[in-house]
């Protein structure tokens, strides 16, 4: 290649996009929240192929729709079969429902999926020619309660994702019995105005009149003022269904607006159709969810008559809405440990060590190449690792690793075989306000003598629970990553002991560790975490603990992390002696 020749570079296909790491932070949150909500509502996951025979969509979606006529990616494969990339989920899912005999499952059958869809259409904000969608279906039940449950699920999902400005738009498209009368009335209304219609809407009026209500043409929209409303033509069954659905939504306190122009863009919809918009986010592209009922679709695709309802929600559109509304995301899971080494022998140990940490479910990185320790520490800092684990000649000789806190720069030596346990206890603790369930669990903790003074008085269990739940006492539980309860702490008056001098302004800390975890070397890690939580939560310059004199184990732990004894006193009620220790921050 000559110097003047340029290397060939490539770009993505028009209308498609790369989803980069900074956006996947949002995707991860959306999908995790979706899975949680699906579990709450009892939905099961299903996946279907990206490719289907084109007739699945022609039959299912409808010949007169824009999807079938203009937007599908259709091609002939080497066997001569005419295939299409899926432009939407529901028709393919109904094909899978029929083909796999899912009708024998208990009803209502609740299914969900997500993945890419393909439409050769004009790209919009948050809607690309390849876009990803969350899709839900409920099959086998006509009761409008199911419609309200699906809508409430969508409402809950977007609320849990932190979206605001939500509005539900609702309509009924009737059924095969009552819809023809409305379609005729609609055609009769627009025919005298046909010369005013853009060519696209003339075509809709001829082939699929309902689709004219979905037009974006302002000339046509101006004619809607006097156009007939579909709800005025509903049969008794459809009218009753729509009335009940609205009453259920009222019961759930989900606000809605009846939109007489809402028909959605697919032929298979019957009765309920709905959309949810997040106003003030993406202008005219603020629809984040759309769906409806399709009681005849399964039969159209060769199955038994089966009622169904579903919705789809584009992930890209959700992410853009979250970004425009500046929704706070959960903390990014930065690495717990960055393992740095000096020398080839230490490198071998580091390779095994980082593998062991990962096997213990600890997020870990390791240095590479023959870089200096200084260079590796810079990489550790850029990775946002909580701790650097350093292995050099001295550490190898002693069978330890130096663990450095990347924030405070404090460091300590830890035996290699205890490193995973150490890191686990340092980083994976969370503090939550105590609940009644936790309070009752703590009252059942039994400590051996002489620590049995911390056991709950059986005659005062209910009183103790009420103390735990008293907001003035600021009780928190300490949970491991798995949700396991390992301890509790409190801040304020309930941490004090009668007859002590607490006149100096400070935040008092009370600590309780599960009896099965005491004496195992974890206390210092727990107390450090509690102290950090107290500093960040209460912003006091002095922290204070009160410990029984006999509890030398607890006294040693507190003194190791910087607490200093400031007074000793005797409780008059029982003669027990206590030590007050403080730490200035």
C-alpha positions in Angstrom: 0.0 0.0 0.0 1.5 3.4 -1.0 1.7 6.2 1.5 -1.0 8.1 -0.5 -3.5 5.3 -0.3 -5.9 5.5 2.6 -7.1 2.5 4.6 -10.7 1.5 3.9 -12.9 2.6 6.8 -16.5 1.5 7.4 -19.5 3.0 9.0 -22.7 1.5 10.4 -25.7 0.9 8.1 -27.9 4.0 7.9 -30.7 4.0 10.5 -28.8 1.7 12.8 -26.5 2.4 15.7 -23.9 1.2 18.1 -24.8 0.9 21.7 -21.7 1.9 23.6 -20.6 1.3 27.1 -21.9 4.6 28.5 -25.4 3.8 27.3 -25.3 0.2 28.5 -25.2 1.5 32.0 -28.8 2.5 31.3 -29.6 -0.7 29.5 -28.4 -2.7 32.4 -30.7 -0.8 34.8 -33.7 -1.0 32.4 -33.4 -4.8 32.0 -32.7 -5.5 35.6 -35.7 -3.4 36.7 -37.8 -5.1 34.0 -36.8 -8.6 35.2 -37.8 -7.6 38.8 -41.2 -6.3 37.6 -41.8 -9.4 35.5 -41.2 -11.6 38.6 -43.6 -9.5 40.6 -46.4 -10.0 38.1 -45.6 -13.6 37.4 -44.4 -13.4 33.8 -42.2 -16.1 32.1 -39.5 -15.5 29.6 -39.8 -16.7 26.0 -37.5 -16.1 23.0 -38.3 -16.6 19.3 -36.1 -16.4 16.2 -35.2 -13.1 14.6 -36.2 -14.7 11.2 -39.7 -15.8 10.4 -41.4 -16.9 7.2 -42.8 -13.6 5.7 -46.4 -14.9 5.8 -46.3 -14.9 9.6 -46.3 -11.1 9.5 -48.5 -10.7 6.4 -51.2 -12.8 8.1 -50.6 -11.6 11.6 -49.8 -7.9 11.2 -52.0 -7.3 8.2 -51.6 -6.6 4.5 -52.7 -3.0 4.6 -50.3 -1.9 7.3 -47.2 0.2 6.7 -45.1 -2.5 8.3 -46.0 -5.1 5.7 -46.2 -2.8 2.7 -43.2 -0.7 3.3 -41.0 -1.5 6.2 -40.1 -5.2 6.4 -36.6 -6.6 5.5 -37.7 -9.4 3.2 -35.3 -11.7 1.3 -35.2 -15.1 -0.4 -32.8 -17.6 1.2 -30.8 -20.3 -0.6 -33.7 -22.8 -0.4 -36.1 -20.4 -2.1 -38.0 -19.6 1.1 -39.2 -16.0 1.6 -38.1 -14.8 5.0 -38.3 -11.6 7.0 -36.4 -10.1 9.8 -39.0 -9.6 12.5 -40.5 -6.1 12.5 -42.5 -6.7 15.7 -42.8 -9.5 18.3 -46.5 -10.4 18.7 -47.1 -12.3 15.4 -44.0 -14.5 15.9 -44.9 -15.2 19.5 -48.4 -16.2 18.5 -46.8 -18.5 15.9 -44.7 -20.1 18.7 -47.8 -20.3 20.9 -49.6 -22.4 18.3 -46.7 -24.4 17.1 -45.5 -25.5 20.6 -49.0 -26.2 21.9 -48.8 -23.6 24.7 -52.6 -23.5 24.8 -52.5 -26.5 27.2 -50.7 -24.3 29.8 -52.8 -22.9 32.6 -54.4 -19.5 31.7 -53.9 -16.7 31.7 -50.5 -17.4 30.3 -48.1 -14.5 30.9 -45.0 -14.3 28.6 -42.4 -11.7 28.1 -39.3 -11.2 25.9 -36.9 -8.6 24.6 -34.6 -8.3 21.7 -34.0 -6.5 18.3 -36.7 -5.6 15.7 -36.1 -4.4 12.2 -38.1 -1.9 10.2 -36.9 -0.1 7.1 -38.5 3.2 8.1 -37.4 6.8 8.6 -35.3 6.9 11.7 -36.7 8.8 14.7 -35.4 9.9 18.0 -35.0 6.6 20.0 -36.4 4.6 17.1 -34.0 3.1 14.6 -34.2 0.6 11.8 -32.8 -1.9 14.2 -34.2 -1.2 17.7 -34.7 -3.3 20.8 -38.0 -3.8 22.5 -39.4 -5.2 25.7 -42.6 -7.2 24.8 -45.3 -8.7 27.0 -48.3 -10.9 26.2 -51.1 -12.3 28.3 -53.1 -15.1 26.6 -56.3 -17.0 27.4 -58.4 -14.4 29.3 -61.1 -12.0 28.1 -61.6 -10.3 31.5 -60.7 -6.6 31.3 -59.0 -7.1 34.7 -56.2 -8.6 32.6 -56.0 -5.4 30.5 -55.8 -3.3 33.7 -53.1 -5.6 35.1 -51.0 -5.2 32.0 -51.4 -1.4 32.0 -50.6 -1.3 35.8 -47.4 -3.3 35.1 -46.3 -0.8 32.4 -47.1 2.1 34.8 -45.1 0.4 37.6 -42.2 -0.4 35.4 -41.8 3.2 34.2 -42.3 4.6 37.7 -39.6 2.3 39.1 -37.3 3.4 36.4 -37.8 7.0 37.7 -39.6 8.4 34.7 -41.9 11.4 35.3 -44.7 13.2 33.4 -46.4 9.9 32.5 -49.8 10.0 30.8 -51.9 7.0 29.8 -53.9 7.3 26.6 -56.7 4.8 26.2 -59.3 3.8 23.6 -61.3 0.8 22.3 -61.1 -0.2 18.7 -64.2 -2.4 19.0 -64.5 -5.9 17.5 -65.3 -7.6 14.2 -69.0 -7.2 14.9 -69.1 -3.4 15.6 -66.0 -2.0 13.9 -67.3 -2.4 10.3 -70.2 0.1 11.0 -67.7 2.6 12.3 -65.3 2.1 9.4 -68.2 2.8 7.0 -69.1 6.0 9.0 -65.5 7.1 8.8 -65.3 6.6 5.1 -68.6 8.4 4.6 -67.3 11.3 6.6 -63.9 11.7 4.8 -65.1 10.9 1.2 -66.5 14.4 0.6 -63.1 15.8 1.8 -61.0 13.4 -0.2 -59.6 16.1 -2.5 -58.1 17.8 0.6 -56.3 14.7 1.8 -52.6 14.1 1.1 -51.9 11.1 -1.2 -50.7 9.0 1.7 -54.0 9.4 3.5 -56.1 8.9 0.3 -54.3 5.5 0.1 -55.1 4.7 3.8 -58.8 5.7 3.3 -59.0 3.2 0.4 -57.0 0.3 1.9 -57.2 0.6 5.7 -59.5 3.5 6.7 -58.8 3.2 10.5 -55.2 4.0 9.8 -56.2 7.5 8.8 -56.7 8.3 12.5 -53.0 7.6 13.0 -52.0 10.2 10.4 -49.3 12.8 11.1 -50.6 15.1 8.2 -51.9 18.4 9.6 -54.4 18.8 6.8 -56.0 15.6 7.7 -55.8 16.2 11.4 -57.8 19.4 11.0 -60.7 17.3 9.7 -60.9 15.2 12.9 -62.9 17.8 14.8 -66.3 16.6 13.4 -65.2 13.1 12.6 -67.3 10.2 14.2 -65.9 8.6 17.4 -65.4 4.8 17.4 -66.7 4.6 21.0 -70.2 5.7 19.7 -70.3 2.6 17.6 -69.2 0.0 20.1 -71.5 -3.1 20.5 -72.7 -3.9 24.0 -69.9 -6.4 24.7 -67.2 -3.9 23.7 -68.9 -1.1 25.6 -69.1 -3.2 28.7 -65.5 -4.3 28.4 -64.3 -0.7 28.0 -66.4 0.6 30.9 -65.1 -2.1 33.3 -61.5 -1.5 32.2 -61.9 2.2 33.0 -63.4 1.4 36.4 -60.5 -0.9 37.2 -58.0 1.8 36.3 -59.9 4.2 38.5 -59.6 1.7 41.4 -55.9 1.4 40.8 -55.7 5.3 40.7 -54.0 5.2 37.3 -55.0 8.4 35.5 -55.9 8.2 31.9 -57.2 10.2 28.9 -59.6 8.6 26.4 -58.0 9.4 23.0 -60.6 8.9 20.2 -57.9 8.9 17.5 -55.8 6.1 19.1 -56.0 3.0 17.0 -52.4 1.8 16.9 -50.8 0.7 13.6 -51.6 -3.0 13.5 -54.7 -4.7 12.1 -54.9 -7.4 14.8 -56.0 -5.1 17.6 -59.5 -5.5 19.0 -61.1 -3.6 21.9 -58.5 -2.1 24.2 -55.6 -0.1 22.8 -53.3 2.1 24.8 -50.2 4.2 24.9 -48.1 5.7 27.6 -46.2 8.9 27.0 -43.5 10.7 29.1 -44.3 14.3 28.4 -41.7 17.0 28.3 -38.9 14.6 27.3 -38.6 13.9 23.6 -41.1 16.2 22.0 -43.3 14.5 19.5 -41.4 11.2 20.0 -42.4 10.9 23.7 -44.4 7.6 23.4 -42.6 5.0 25.5 -45.1 2.2 25.3 -48.0 1.0 23.1 -50.2 -2.1 23.0 -53.6 -3.5 23.0 -55.9 -6.5 22.8 -55.8 -9.0 19.9 -58.5 -11.6 20.5 -58.5 -13.0 16.9 -54.8 -13.2 16.2 -54.0 -16.7 17.4 -56.9 -18.0 15.2 -55.6 -16.1 12.2 -52.3 -18.0 12.6 -53.9 -21.4 12.7 -54.6 -21.8 16.4 -57.8 -22.1 18.5 -59.7 -18.9 19.2 -57.7 -17.4 22.1 -58.0 -13.9 23.6 -54.8 -12.0 24.2 -53.3 -8.6 25.1 -49.8 -7.2 25.0 -47.6 -4.2 24.7 -44.1 -3.3 23.5 -41.7 -0.7 24.7 -38.5 0.4 22.9 -35.4 0.3 25.1 -33.7 3.0 23.2 -36.7 5.3 23.7 -36.7 4.5 27.4 -33.0 5.3 27.7 -33.3 8.6 25.9 -36.2 9.5 28.2 -34.2 8.6 31.3 -31.3 10.7 30.0 -33.4 13.7 29.2 -35.1 13.6 32.6 -31.7 13.1 34.3 -32.8 10.0 36.1 -30.4 8.8 38.8 -29.0 5.4 38.2 -27.8 2.8 40.7 -24.1 3.0 41.6 -21.8 1.5 38.9 -20.3 -1.7 40.3 -16.6 -0.6 40.3 -14.0 -3.3 40.9 -13.4 -4.2 44.5 -9.8 -5.1 43.9 -7.0 -4.2 41.5 -4.1 -6.7 41.9 -0.7 -5.2 41.3 2.6 -7.1 41.4 6.4 -6.7 41.2 8.4 -9.3 39.4 7.6 -12.6 37.5 7.2 -14.7 40.6 4.7 -12.2 42.0 2.9 -12.1 38.6 2.2 -15.9 38.8 0.7 -15.4 42.3 -1.3 -12.4 41.1 -2.8 -14.4 38.2 -4.0 -17.2 40.6 -5.1 -14.7 43.2 -7.3 -12.6 40.9 -8.9 -15.9 39.6 -9.6 -17.0 43.2 -11.2 -13.6 44.0 -13.5 -13.8 41.0 -14.5 -17.3 42.0 -15.5 -15.8 45.3 -17.7 -13.3 43.3 -15.4 -10.4 44.0 -15.0 -8.0 41.0 -11.3 -7.9 40.4 -8.7 -6.6 37.9 -5.1 -7.5 37.5 -2.2 -5.5 36.1 -0.5 -6.6 32.9 2.9 -6.3 31.2 6.1 -5.4 33.0 4.9 -2.0 34.3 6.2 -0.4 37.4 4.2 -0.5 40.6 3.6 3.3 40.2 2.1 2.7 36.8 -0.1 -0.1 38.0 -1.3 2.0 40.8 -2.3 4.7 38.4 -4.3 2.1 36.5 -5.9 1.0 39.7 -7.0 4.6 40.4 -8.4 5.0 36.9 -10.4 1.8 37.2 -12.1 3.2 40.4 -11.2 0.0 42.3 -12.0 0.3 46.0 -8.8 -1.5 47.0 -5.3 -2.2 45.5 -3.9 -5.6 46.4 -0.1 -5.4 46.1 2.2 -8.3 45.9 6.0 -7.8 45.9 9.0 -9.7 47.2 8.3 -9.0 50.8 4.7 -10.1 50.5 5.7 -13.3 48.7 8.2 -14.1 51.4 5.6 -13.6 54.2 2.6 -15.2 52.3 0.6 -12.0 52.5 -0.8 -9.2 50.3 -0.8 -5.5 51.1 -4.4 -4.2 50.9 -4.5 -0.4 50.3 -7.7 1.6 50.5 -7.7 3.7 47.4 -9.6 6.5 49.1 -8.1 6.8 52.5 -4.7 5.4 51.5 -4.7 3.3 54.6 -3.2 -0.2 54.1 -2.7 -3.4 56.0 -1.2 -6.9 55.4 -3.6 -9.7 54.9 -2.7 -13.4 54.6 -3.4 -14.6 51.1 -5.7 -17.3 52.2 -7.9 -14.8 54.0 -7.9 -12.1 51.3 -11.3 -13.0 49.8 -13.0 -13.0 53.1 -11.3 -9.7 54.0 -12.4 -7.9 50.9 -15.9 -9.3 51.1 -16.4 -7.9 54.5 -14.9 -4.5 53.6 -16.9 -3.7 50.6 -20.2 -5.7 50.5 -22.1 -4.2 53.4 -25.2 -2.1 53.1 -27.1 -0.1 55.7 -30.9 0.0 55.6 -33.5 1.4 58.0 -34.6 -1.4 60.3 -37.9 -3.1 59.6 -40.3 -4.9 62.0 -39.2 -8.2 60.5 -35.5 -7.4 61.2 -36.4 -6.2 64.7 -38.1 -9.4 65.7 -35.2 -11.4 64.3 -32.7 -9.5 66.4 -34.7 -10.1 69.6 -34.0 -13.8 69.1 -30.3 -13.5 69.0 -28.6 -15.3 71.9 -25.1 -14.4 73.1 -23.1 -16.7 75.4 -21.9 -15.5 78.9 -20.5 -12.9 79.7 -22.1 -11.3 76.6 -25.5 -12.5 77.5 -26.2 -9.0 79.0 -26.9 -8.1 75.3 -29.7 -10.7 75.0 -33.3 -9.3 74.8 -35.3 -9.5 78.0 -38.0 -12.0 77.2 -40.5 -10.1 79.3 -40.0 -7.0 77.2 -39.7 -8.3 73.6 -42.5 -6.2 72.3 -41.1 -3.1 74.0 -37.7 -3.8 72.5 -39.2 -4.1 69.0 -40.9 -0.7 69.4 -37.6 0.8 70.5 -35.9 -0.6 67.4 -38.6 0.9 65.2 -38.6 4.3 67.0 -37.4 6.8 64.4 -35.8 9.0 67.0 -33.3 6.2 67.8 -32.1 5.9 64.1 -31.8 2.1 64.0 -30.2 0.5 60.8 -29.6 -3.1 59.9 -26.3 -4.2 58.3 -26.8 -6.6 55.4 -24.3 -8.5 53.3 -24.5 -8.5 49.5 -26.6 -11.6 49.7 -29.1 -9.9 52.0 -27.9 -11.8 55.1 -28.5 -9.8 58.3 -25.1 -9.5 60.0 -25.7 -6.8 62.5 -27.4 -3.5 63.4 -26.4 -0.1 64.6 -28.2 2.9 66.1 -27.4 6.6 66.4 -28.4 9.0 69.2 -30.0 8.7 72.7 -30.6 4.9 72.6 -26.8 4.4 72.2 -26.2 6.0 75.6 -26.0 4.3 79.0 -27.6 5.9 82.1 -25.3 7.7 84.5 -22.7 8.5 81.8 -21.7 12.1 80.9 -22.8 12.9 77.4 -22.7 16.7 77.6 -20.1 17.0 74.8 -21.7 17.4 71.4 -21.2 14.1 69.5 -23.1 11.4 67.7 -23.5 8.3 69.9 -23.2 5.0 68.1 -24.6 1.7 69.3 -23.5 -1.6 67.6 -24.8 -5.1 67.6 -23.1 -8.0 65.6 -24.9 -11.3 65.0 -23.7 -13.8 67.8 -22.5 -16.3 65.1 -20.1 -13.7 63.7 -18.5 -12.4 66.9 -15.0 -13.4 67.8 -14.1 -14.4 64.2 -11.9 -11.4 63.3 -14.6 -9.6 61.4 -15.5 -7.1 64.1 -13.0 -4.4 63.0 -14.3 -4.5 59.4 -17.9 -4.1 60.6 -17.1 -1.3 63.0 -15.1 0.5 60.3 -18.1 0.3 58.0 -20.4 1.6 60.7 -18.1 4.5 61.5 -17.9 5.5 57.8 -21.7 5.3 57.6 -22.0 7.5 60.7 -19.6 10.1 59.3 -21.3 10.3 55.9 -24.9 10.3 57.4 -24.7 12.6 60.5 -21.8 14.9 59.7 -20.7 15.2 63.3 -17.1 16.1 64.2 -17.0 13.7 67.2 -18.1 10.1 67.2 -18.8 8.4 70.5 -19.3 4.8 71.7 -20.1 3.4 75.1 -18.8 -0.2 75.9 -19.1 -2.4 78.9 -15.7 -2.6 80.7 -15.6 -6.4 80.5 -16.0 -6.4 76.7 -12.2 -6.1 76.0 -12.7 -7.5 72.5 -14.9 -4.6 71.5 -12.7 -2.0 73.3 -9.6 -3.3 71.4 -11.5 -3.1 68.0 -12.6 0.5 68.6 -9.2 1.6 69.8 -7.5 0.1 66.8 -9.5 2.3 64.5 -8.9 5.5 66.3 -11.3 5.7 69.3 -9.8 7.0 72.6 -11.2 6.4 76.1 -12.4 9.6 77.7 -14.3 8.5 80.8 -15.3 5.4 82.9 -18.5 5.3 85.0 -20.6 2.8 86.9 -24.3 2.3 86.2 -26.1 2.7 89.5 -28.9 0.3 88.7 -26.7 -2.8 88.5 -23.1 -1.6 89.3 -21.8 -2.5 85.8 -18.9 -0.4 84.6 -18.7 1.2 81.2 -16.1 3.0 79.1 -16.8 6.0 76.9 -14.6 6.3 73.8 -14.6 9.1 71.2 -13.1 9.7 67.8 -12.6 13.1 66.2 -13.1 13.2 62.5 
